[in-house]
Amino acid sequence: MPAYRPPRISASEITPREIYMSRRHFMGAAAAAGLAMTGVGEAFAAPLTTTPGAYKLDEKLTPKEAVTTYNNFYEFGVNKEDPAANSGDFKPTPWSVKIDGMVGKPTEIGLEDLLKMPLEDRTYRMRCVEGWSMAIPWVGFSLSALLDKVEPLGSAKYVSFETVVRPEEMPGQKGFFQALPWPYIEGLRLDEARHPLTILAVGLYGETLPNANGAPIRLVVPWKYGFKSIKSIVRISLVDKQPQTTWKNSNAREYGFYSNVNPAVDHPRWSQATEQRIGEGGFFGSNRRPTLPFNGYAEQVASLYNGMDLKANY
Amino acid sequence: MVSIPALPRRYHKASIWALYVIGLCPAVWDFYLAYSGALGFNPVKEFEHLLGTWALRFIIATLAITPIRDLFGINWMRYRRALGLIAFYYVLMHVAVYVSLDLRFDFGAVWSDIVKRWYITIGMACLLLLIPLAVTSNNWSIRKLSGAWNKLHKLIYLIAIGGVIHYILSVKSVTLVPSTYIALIVLLVAYRAVRRPILDWKRGKTKMAQATR
């Protein structure tokens, strides 16, 4: 039994939703009128039907344009603007996710069925290991609910994830000089994967995910550095040993398996004590803020790491 | 041998001043982009990095003057001081943006960066080493210091290597662009080691050509 109870909030408190609901109606009307008015990355954005989630964030949302045009997704290039600029050829449909390993019912589940999972609005902080952050209204469902469907065996201790490999559609995966080995792989301990905060996101700002943000389905683990939240997932495996992870393989001294947001444990090359909130402050305004332990989710997740040396298990 | 039309002597001075103006244009342009919001959602970091990259480019240009003269017979020596000083101005702007717009004059944070972060330590050391070079970049100093001036200005090799190390340590992974800067700087510094033999060999060839004429 998890000793965690989500905070109770009234639906009326979730004002941002109303704002984007009205935007959604507008989008629907625009689509009906046959107006192709959005950019390439957004061309396939479709509204999603969601219910308010149990997690509310009392912070200003990062503007949608910032969320969708400033991020890392090395499969499309190493610069922040590359994912939005180079993901136009990526085809997020049709899609399916293979779930295998130590499960009672290995399966391959189509995107249509994933979209039938109970979709919730989840506004989370996102803290990049590079020292910047955002507040993003995701749409997604609990990873735990999906794991229930495949019946993990008692021997399963970890969950590993894998991103799609499509050099023809992902320019960062071809050429003689590639930033990382593909596929991008990530992993969580089973109890981390089962935590109610951990979701598989299929949308943001009430619409399906743009290609740049990991369409059609990605992981969101808000208390860990952003690179743990693997994008465009094609495979989820339950395993008994700590899985390999891309950034740890690439530089184990700098990037650990846990990678929990921790202002007290610096990256070997830079401080993690503060972060820059993207889309705020502008050029001359101050937009640095202190980084919070577990990215502000300590109350919910700190107990997962009781007795663990967080400096050694960075 | 490559030959390009030589610039008439009377334009030399004007061309050097033009180089200062052109060389500092990217700073003005990038500042305008950052100020107007065209540098995306993290304009301070972006602007800071652009200034640093321009500093590296001008250091590379400074180091390229000698090999271009040795190997291609093009003498751009008159521009070398301007290129070096422009690089220094970019380093100054880079550091100024880091201290002011990025760290908001939090000198405690600057100091802890210097002592804790290798790439900042190296970057700051490069700035300090550049100062004597910038201060002695004038005819009076060259005359006054004579032989010592040459020795002092060899520091630029150390600064160039330090600068590129500072750069690669600051990026998350060494991809194509950082590797290109490393390669250029390594090549230009390594050239100095093989410069003598190359020059001797070329001189020998010319002598031989004269002898057999």
Interface residues (C-beta under 8 A of the other chain):
Chain A: A66 T69 Y70 V78 K80 E81 V129 E130 W132 F177 A179 L180 S250 N251 D266 R269 W270 S271 Q276 I278 G279 G282 F283 F284 S286 R288
Chain B: A34 Y35 G37 G40 F41 N42 P43 V44 K45 F47 L101 R104 A109 S112 D113 K116 R117 W118 Y119 L169 S170 K172 S173 T175 L176 S179
